[in-house]
Amino acid sequence: MRKTIFANDEYYHIYNRGVDKREVFSNDEDYLRFLLSMNLLNDKNDGLMLLWRDLQKNNHSIPKVQPLARQRLDLRIPIVEIVAYCLNPNHYHFILKQLEEGGISKFMQKLGTSYTMHFNKKYKRSGALFQGKFKSVHIDTNEYLLHLSAYINKNDFIHGYGKIEWKYSSYLDYIGKRNGKLCNKETILGQFRNQKDYQDFMDSTGEYFKDKKEELKGYFLE
């Protein structure tokens, strides 16, 4: 695959799966830990994740952003803008916009390293967790951006993972059932009359990809 040259203010489809197609998320805690990393590691400066780890040593609650870390979040400089995401048992998809020079590469390197260290320690394993370097495709048209956002938001449905509304994607944020702060929805929602119009667009796009899955299986991560 040709190496993608990341440019500021451009959008990219970022994706990868577990090595040997293995599961990389085994339970709710794993998903939440990865989402926490997506939040705290999106910073030009380092330190928020370390701060959170130090606080967690003295507080055995489920992974979340502690009050001190939340204060520090106000001072951070994001290096990417997360437009949409979906975490599935053995792979993930993002739409990212690069904000700082080298931002996508830095963000993905920090995210992969942090989560792999956590996963290996938790499950007493070693070695790579993901299948090589993350994959990337430049999103070069608005039509591509809109359809890809629907594909990613409905990715669990397309693969048949979600029997109920999937918690580990940006879908619930886009339909107004959750007020998550992880992604910027306005890039997409601003092009539709209202959330219902976009929900209809997502649902029809998801049905199309699900119906065409066999024909398009070479383009899907399983």
N, C-alpha and C positions, 0 to 999 in steps of 0.2 A: 504494500500500500504506500502511495506517495506521501511523504511527510507534509503535514499541513503547516503552513506559515500563518500563525495567529496575528491578527491585526486588531488594534483597539477599535471599539465601537462596532465590531462585526459579530455576527451570531454564528455559533457552531453547535453541531450535534455531537455530544460526547457520550461514549458508551463503552462498556466492557463487561466481561463475565468471569466467573470463577475458573481457575485453572482446572482442566479436565472436565469442565462444565459442572463442577461441584457447587453445592449450596454455599453461599457466603453469608446468608442471613438465616439463622436457625430458629429464632424466636423473636418476640417483640423487643426484648432488650437489645438484641443486635441491630435491629432496624433503628431504634431510638438512638443508639450510640453513633451510628453512621450519620443520622440526621443532625445530631448535636455537633459532630465534626464538621459537617457541611456549613453549619452556622458559625462556629467559633474560629475555624481556619480560614475563613474568607476575610483576610486582613493583610494589609501590606506589611504590618509589623507582626512579629511572633509574640506569643506569651499568653493569649487568652486560654488556649487549651491546657497549658501548664498550670495556669491559675486555677482552672476548673478541677484539674487532677488533685492539686494541693488541697482544695476545699473538700473534695470527695473523700480524702483520707480521714477527715474528721466528721463526715456526714454520710451515713450509709443509705441515704434515700436513693430512689431510682434516678438514673441520669437526667439531669436538667440543668438549665443555666441558673446558677446560684446568684443571689442579689448582688454580690460584689462584681461578679463577672458581667452581670447585666449592666452595671454602671460603666464598666470598661467598654462595653459594646458601643456606647454612644460616641466613643473617641476613636473608633477604628476607621481604617480607610479600606473599603472593599476593593478587591482586585478583580472580581468578576461579578456580573449580575446573573442571578439564577432566574430563568424565565419559566421553566417547567422541569419536572423531574418525576421519575418513577423508579422505585426500588422493588425488584422482584427477587424470589428466592436465590437465583443463581446469576443475576445480572442487573445492571442499572442503565438508565438513559437520562441524560440531562440536555437542556438547551442552555448554553452559557453565552453571555456577551462579555467580551474582554474589556475591562476598564483601565487596567494598568499594563504597561509593557511587560510581557512575559507572564501575565496574570493567570491565564488558563493553565499553563504548564506548572507554575508554582502551586496553584490551588490543587490541582490533581495529584501532584507529587506529595504534597503534605497530607492530603486526604487518604491516598492509598497507603502511605507509610503508617499513618496514625491508626487507621482501622486494622491493617494487617497485624501490627504489633498487639493491638487489643485482642483481636480474634485468636492469634496464636497463643497468647498468654492464657486466655480464657479456656481454650480447648486443648491446651498442652500439645501444640503442634509447632512445626517450624517450616520455613521456606515460603515461597511465593504463594499468595492467595488468589491473585487475579491473573488472567491470561495475558501476560506481557504488558507492554505499555498500552494505556487507554487508546481507543480508536476515536478518530475525529473526522468530521465532514463539514466543510464550510457551507453555511446556509445562504445561498446567493440570490434568492428571490423572496418577496413577501409571501407569495402563494406557498412556497416550500415551507416557510416559517409557520404559517397558519396550520397547514396540514400536519406538519411534524409535531406541533404543539398538541393537536388532538390525538395523534398516534401515541405520543408519550403519556399524556394524561389518561388514556384508555388502554395502556399497554398491558396491565394485569388482566383486563377483560379479553383482550385479543389473544393472550396466551392461556386464558381459562384459569388463572390463579384465583381471582377474586370472586367468591360466591356472594359476597356482600360488597358494599362500597369500600374500596381499598384505602386504608389509612396512610399508606406509605408512598403516596404520589401527591402531586399538586392538584389532583382532580377536585377534591373537596373544597379547596380554596377557590377554584375557578367557578364552582357552582354556588358559592356563597354559604356553604354549610360549615366552614371553618375559616377563622380569620388568622391564618398563618402569616408569619412575617418573613419566611425563608425565601420566597420568590416574588418577583415583580410581575404582577398580572396585567398591568395597564398596557404594556406593549401589544398584547393580544386582545384583551377585552375592549380596548379603545377603538378597535376596528369593527365592533358589533354594536347593534342598537342597545342591547342589554345582555345580562348574563344568560337569560333563557335562550336567546338566539345562539349564543356560543355553545351552550349545553346541547342544543339540537345539532349543531355542526359537529361537535365532538362525538355525539352518539352515532350519527350517521357515518362519520369517518371511521369510527371504531368498528361498526358493523361491516363496513366495506373491507377493512383489513382482515377481520376475522373470517369473512367469507372467502377471501382470496389467499388465505394463509398458505394453502398447499402450493398454489401457483407461485407465491412470492417467498417460499420458505428459505431460499438462498439469501434473502435480505433480513431474515429474522435471527435474533439471538435466542437460543433455547436454553 
